Each structure stands twice: as C-alpha cells, then as structure tokens.
Amino acid sequence: MTPEKLSIYFDTSPAVGLLRADHSPFILCFLFERFKRAHVIDIAHSDMLPALASYQERLHETGHDVLHDKPEDYLRIWSSSDKRWLRRHLEAGRTEALYRLTPHSEAVIEFVSQALQQD
C-alpha cells in the first residue's frame, strides 16, 4: 500500500465513488432497501422506476432536499460505465431490463453495515 496506489484507487474505484457521491447516504439507503432488505438479486425496470419515485417522494416529504432528477436519469447514471453501481442487463427471453447490484455496491453496503454495527 502506497499513497500513489491509494490515490489511483480512490480516483477510479466505483465503490469509493459511491461512498463519495453527492447524496451517498440516500443512494445507499435506496439500494439497501430495494435489494438487501427485500432479499432480491434482480429487479425489473418497471419495478425500479416507481420504487425510486416513491423513495424520492418520501425523502422530499420528510424535508430532504435531494434526488430531484427523474428516476430514469438516476437509474441510467447509476448503471453507467462511469458509476457502475448497478448492472443493467437483459435475460434471455425477456424484453425488459433488469437491475442488479454490482460487486462494488455490494462491498460498500457490507462495509457500511459492518461499520454501523461496530459504532
């Protein structure tokens, strides 16, 4: 471990990017609720859109001034090659995209869960 290697890792890691993201606590909470708490691996696009819209509405109703863009935009960004927090894919025989947590997001959720338990 060197400062140079850590610097490169911090600049390129999707996991670190998720931890450092604007509104990271809210993004992590949504991903945790939809995937981990629900014990699901894949979620259809038609289920993710209203779930994210509902989550945004709950946030705004409770006074959180975050995540104002369209749910479609967030899902596109979170599954982009830049972020890599969600994997958007099609299964054989399906016409609707599915979302799955990436290993990067899985690692961040596990890390934060363990850290919160220790505190």
Secondary structure, 3 states (H helix, E strand, C coil): CCHHHHHHHHHHCHHHHHHHCCCHHHHHHHHHHHHHHCCCCCEEHHHHHHHHHHHHHHHHHCCCCCCCCCHHHHHHHHCCCCCCCEEEECCCCCCCCEEEECHHHHHHHHHHHHHHHHC
